[in-house]
Amino acid sequence: GGQDGLVNVLGVILGVAAATNDPRIVLVAGLAATFAESVSMGAVAFTSTLADADFYESERSREYRHIQQVPHLEKNEVREIYQEKGFKGELLDRIVDTITANKDVWVAVMMAEEHQLQPTNRKEAIRSALVVGFAAIVGSLIPLVPFAFLPVSMSMFASVAVTAVVLFGVGAYKAQKTVGHPGKSGLEMAAIGTLSALVGYVVGALLKIPPTP
C-alpha cells in the first residue's frame, strides 16, 4: 500500500506542479489523491480478505462432502500426498489411518496439502484494511512534504529524490528478507517507480495551464 501510494501520488503532484506551478493546488491535489488512494486500497484489502475467507470455507465444505460421499478416493489422495513426501510401507499406512480417523484433521490436511490453502479469519479483514490504508497514507504523504516548504521548481526535484531514496530502501529491504541482491533490487524499484511517476510530469507539462494575468 505504501509503495503504490508513494508512486501514484508522486505522479499526480508532478503532473499538477508542471501544469500549474502553484504549490497550493499541488498540495490540494496531492492530499485528495492521498486520501482517495488510502480509502480505495483499504477497501480492496478488506474485500480481498473476505473473498479469501469465503473461498476457503467453500473449498472446506466441498472437502467435507467428498469425504462423506467418496471416502475411499479421498483416502487415496492422502496416501498419494504422503507417498510423494517419501513415506512408504507400514509408516505410510499409519499416517493415512491416523489422519483419516478424524474428519476435521482429514479436511485440514487436504486443504493445506492438496489445495495449498490456509484458513483466513474474517475478522482479519478490518485489520488488513486499516494496515493497508495507513501504509498508503504514509507513503503518499512522503512526496508531498517538499511542496509544503519549498518553491515548486525545487520541490519537484526534492520530491523525486526523496521518493527514489525511499523506494530504493524498500527494494533493498525486500531483497534482504526474500531472495536477491539488495542493491540491485533497490535500484530496480527506484528506477521503475520514478519513471512511472515521471509520466505524470510529462502529461502535466504537455497540458500546462498559462498563468492568470
C-alpha positions in Angstrom: 0.0 0.0 0.0 2.7 2.5 0.9 4.7 1.8 -2.2 1.8 2.2 -4.5 0.6 5.4 -2.7 4.1 6.8 -3.0 4.4 6.3 -6.7 0.8 7.2 -7.6 0.8 10.4 -5.6 4.2 11.5 -6.9 2.9 11.1 -10.4 -0.2 13.2 -9.6 1.7 16.0 -7.9 4.4 16.2 -10.6 1.7 16.5 -13.2 -0.2 19.2 -11.3 3.0 21.0 -10.5 4.2 21.0 -14.1 0.7 22.2 -15.3 0.0 24.9 -12.7 3.2 25.8 -10.9 1.0 26.6 -7.9 2.0 24.9 -4.6 -1.4 25.3 -3.1 -3.1 23.5 -6.0 -0.3 20.8 -5.8 -0.9 20.3 -2.1 -4.7 20.1 -2.5 -4.4 17.7 -5.4 -1.9 15.6 -3.5 -3.9 15.4 -0.4 -7.1 14.5 -2.3 -5.2 11.7 -4.1 -3.6 10.6 -0.8 -6.9 10.0 1.0 -8.8 8.7 -2.0 -6.0 6.2 -2.6 -5.9 5.1 1.0 -9.6 4.5 1.2 -9.6 2.7 -2.1 -6.7 0.4 -1.2 -8.1 -0.2 2.3 -11.4 -1.2 0.7 -9.7 -3.6 -1.7 -7.7 -5.2 1.1 -11.0 -5.6 3.1 -12.9 -7.2 0.3 -9.9 -9.3 -0.8 -9.6 -10.8 2.7 -13.3 -11.5 2.8 -13.1 -13.2 -0.6 -10.2 -15.3 0.5 -12.1 -16.4 3.6 -15.2 -17.2 1.6 -13.2 -19.2 -0.9 -11.5 -21.2 1.9 -14.8 -22.0 3.5 -16.3 -23.0 0.2 -13.4 -25.4 -0.6 -13.5 -26.7 3.0 -17.2 -27.6 2.7 -16.6 -29.3 -0.6 -13.9 -31.5 1.1 -16.3 -32.5 3.8 -18.8 -33.5 1.2 -16.2 -35.6 -0.7 -15.1 -37.3 2.5 -18.7 -38.2 3.2 -19.6 -39.3 -0.4 -16.3 -40.9 -1.7 -14.1 -41.6 1.3 -12.0 -44.2 -0.5 -11.0 -41.7 -3.2 -10.1 -39.0 -0.6 -8.1 -41.6 1.4 -6.1 -42.5 -1.7 -5.4 -38.8 -2.1 -3.9 -38.6 1.4 -1.8 -41.7 0.6 -0.5 -40.2 -2.6 0.3 -36.9 -0.9 2.5 -38.6 1.7 4.0 -41.1 -0.8 5.3 -38.1 -2.6 6.9 -36.9 0.6 8.8 -40.2 0.8 6.8 -42.2 3.2 6.1 -45.9 2.5 5.1 -49.2 3.9 3.8 -49.6 7.4 4.7 -46.0 8.4 2.7 -44.7 5.4 -0.3 -46.8 6.4 -0.2 -45.5 10.0 0.0 -41.9 8.8 -3.0 -42.4 6.5 -5.0 -44.2 9.1 -4.3 -41.5 11.8 -5.2 -38.6 9.5 -8.4 -40.2 8.1 -9.6 -41.3 11.6 -10.6 -37.7 12.3 -12.7 -35.8 9.7 -11.5 -32.4 10.9 -7.9 -33.4 10.7 -8.5 -35.1 7.4 -10.1 -31.9 5.9 -7.4 -29.7 7.3 -4.7 -31.9 5.7 -6.5 -31.8 2.3 -6.9 -28.0 2.5 -3.2 -27.5 3.3 -1.6 -30.2 1.2 -3.9 -30.6 -1.8 -5.3 -27.1 -2.2 -2.3 -25.2 -0.6 -4.8 -23.0 1.3 -4.6 -21.7 4.8 -7.5 -20.6 6.9 -8.4 -16.9 6.8 -10.1 -15.2 9.7 -12.8 -12.9 8.5 -12.0 -10.6 11.5 -8.6 -10.0 9.9 -10.4 -8.1 7.1 -10.7 -4.9 9.2 -7.1 -5.1 10.4 -5.9 -5.7 6.9 -7.9 -2.7 5.6 -6.5 -0.4 8.4 -2.9 -1.5 7.8 -3.0 -1.1 4.1 -4.9 2.2 4.3 -2.5 3.6 6.8 0.5 2.5 4.8 -0.9 4.1 1.7 -1.4 7.4 3.6 2.2 7.4 5.0 3.6 6.5 1.6 1.5 9.1 -0.2 2.5 11.9 2.1 6.2 11.5 1.6 6.5 13.1 -1.9 4.1 15.9 -0.7 6.3 17.2 2.1 8.7 19.3 0.0 5.8 21.2 -1.5 4.9 22.5 1.9 8.3 24.2 2.4 10.0 24.8 -0.9 9.2 26.6 -4.2 7.5 24.3 -6.8 10.6 24.1 -9.0 12.8 22.9 -6.1 10.0 20.8 -4.6 9.7 18.7 -7.8 13.4 17.7 -7.7 13.3 17.1 -3.9 10.1 15.0 -4.1 11.6 12.8 -6.8 14.8 12.4 -4.9 13.1 11.6 -1.6 10.8 9.1 -3.3 13.7 7.4 -5.1 15.6 7.0 -1.9 12.6 5.5 -0.1 11.9 3.2 -3.0 15.5 2.1 -3.0 15.3 1.3 0.7 12.0 -0.6 0.3 13.5 -2.7 -2.6 16.7 -3.4 -0.7 14.8 -4.4 2.4 12.5 -6.8 0.4 15.6 -8.4 -1.2 17.2 -8.9 2.3 14.0 -10.6 3.6 13.4 -12.8 0.5 15.9 -13.6 -2.3 18.0 -11.3 -4.4 20.7 -8.6 -4.2 19.6 -5.7 -2.1 21.5 -3.1 -4.2 20.1 -4.4 -7.5 16.6 -4.8 -6.2 16.7 -1.3 -4.6 17.9 0.3 -7.9 15.3 -1.5 -9.9 12.4 -0.4 -7.7 13.7 3.2 -7.5 14.1 3.3 -11.3 10.7 1.8 -12.1 8.8 3.8 -9.6 10.5 7.1 -10.5 10.0 6.5 -14.3 6.3 5.6 -13.7 5.8 8.8 -11.7 7.5 11.0 -14.4 4.7 10.1 -16.8 2.6 12.4 -14.7 5.1 15.2 -15.1 5.1 14.7 -18.9 1.3 14.9 -19.0 1.2 18.0 -16.9 3.9 19.7 -19.0 2.0 18.9 -22.2 -1.2 20.4 -20.7 0.4 23.3 -19.0 -2.0 26.0 -17.9 -0.9 29.5 -18.7 -0.6 31.8 -15.7 -3.6 34.1 -15.0 -2.8 37.7 -15.8 
